[in-house]
């Protein structure tokens, strides 16, 4: 839990910039009280380019994390290490299971193994990443997370991912606009 609080604080420092770059909060609450966390952004690139940045391991490493891979099929895995000295298979990597894929339209993932110190309740959440062409040169990317229940742990996870998902979409925007991330300089 302490790790989550530290990560939340670090992301909170980036939050004003995240919102300034054009992410939109599209979150909702159902009559039942179930919360859906949603953040979206319109990016200046065709849908096929944005899809490739999410779906191809070599492209994923140019913006999401210096160590990342994806096996984009139901049952496949998406794994990332945010430390450039990390490696695929390391025990503290974030490991997501691919639940479903609609090529060029959507990906659904669910945490299979959270990093050490992260609440295990995160495994109850599902993430839907949608790709919607706005024009030939623009794509709306929407990241929605489902499964938030009542309680402090879920409130903390919601706050963490509200900032984290906006940050992720802005990293993607930066990749589209400025090119691949220089991970050596970023560390």
N, C-alpha and C positions, 0 to 999 in steps of 0.2 A: 504494500500500500504506500509506503514511503517513496518508493521508486515512481509510482504513479503521480504522487504529489509533486515530486521534483520535475518530472517530465511535463506536468501540467503547468507549473510555474514557468519553465523554459518556453513552452509554447505560448503562454500568455504574453510574453514579451514580444512575440512575433505577431500576435493577433491584430493589432491596429493596421499593420502593413498588409496582413492577409486580406482584410476586408477592403482596404483601399485599392487593392489590385483588381477588384471586381468579382469576388465570390459573393453569392447570394444565399441567404439562409432560406431554405424551402421546407423547414421542419414542420411537423404537425403533431397534434394530439387527437386521438380518436375519442369518441364519447365514452368508451370503456376505460379511458385513461392511458392506453398504450401509446407510447411516444415513438415517433419515427424521426430520427436525426437526418437532416438532408442539407447538403451544401452543393451548389452548382456554379458553373462558370461557363461562359461562352469564350472559346479559344479561337485564335486566328489561324486555323488550319483545317483542311478537309478531314472528314470523318475517317477516311482510310489511314491517314497519317497519324491521327490521334489513336486509333485502334492499334496500329503497329507499335506505338510507344508503350502501350499497356500489354500487348500480347506477345511480343518477341523479346526473348531474354537479353539479347545484345542492346536492344532499344531501351528496355527497362532500366538497365545499368547506366544509361546516359542521363537519368534524371531522378529516379526513385531512391536508389541507394547504390553505393559503389560495388556491393556484392549482392546480386539478385538473380533469380531465375524464375521461370514459370513453365509449367507443363499444362498448357491451356486446354484441358479436356475435363469433363466431369470425373472427379476422383483424383485429378492431378493436383500438384502443389505449386504454390507461389511462396518463395522463400526470400527473405531479405536480411542483410546485416548492414547496419548503418556505420560500422567501423570499417574503414578501408583495409585494415589488416585482418578482417574476418574472413571466413570461408563458408561455402555451402556445407550444410550438415552440422555446423557448430551449435551447441546446445542452447545458446542464448539468442539465436536468430528468431525472428517472427516467422511462423510457418502457417500459411493459410491453405485450406483445402478448397479446391475449385468445385463448386456445387453444380453450376450450370453455365453454359456458354451459348450465346446467340451471336455468331460472327458478325462483326461490324455494328452490333446493337447493344449487347449487354454481357456482363460477367457477374456471377454471384459467387462470393467467397465467404468462408467461415473460418475463424481461427481454430487451427488444429493444435497448435502449441504456442502459448504466449511466451514472451521472454521471462526469465526468472524475475520474481518479485511482482509480476503483473497479476491482477486478480484473475482467478480461473473462471469467474463468471463471464469473462469476455467471450468464452467459447459458446455462450448462449446467443450471441448476436450474429446476425447475418448482414452482409454488405452487398448491395446491388449497385453496380457501376454501369450507368447507361450512357450511350453515345448517340446523340441526335443531331443530324445535319441541320444547320440553320440556313446555310447557303452553300454554294460550292466551296467557299473559302472559310467558313466558320462552323464550329461544332460545339454544341452544348454537351458538357459532361456533368452528369448528376451522380453524386455519391449519397446513397440512402442506407441507413443502418436501422435494422429492425430488431425487436426483442427486448427493449429496455423495460424492466420491471420496476416496481417501487423499491426504495431502499437506498441507503447512502452509497453503497458500492456502485449501483447502477447510475446514480446521480453523478458520481465521480467519473465513471466511464463516459457518460454522456458529455460532460464538460471537457474531458480530455479529447474525445474524438471530434467535438465541435470545432476545437482549435486545430487539431491534427489533420482533419480532412480538408479544412480550408487551406492549411499549409501545404498539403499534398497537391491540391489543385493549383496553387500558386507556383509550386515547383514545376509542375507540368507546363504551366503558362510560360515560365521562365525558359524551360527547355525549348518550347515552340518558338519563342521570340528570339532567344539569344544563343541557342545551340546547346550542345552537351555540357553537363556540369563538369568542371575540373575538380575532381574529388581530392586531389592532392592539395590544392589551394583551399578547398572548403574545410579540410580537417584542421 
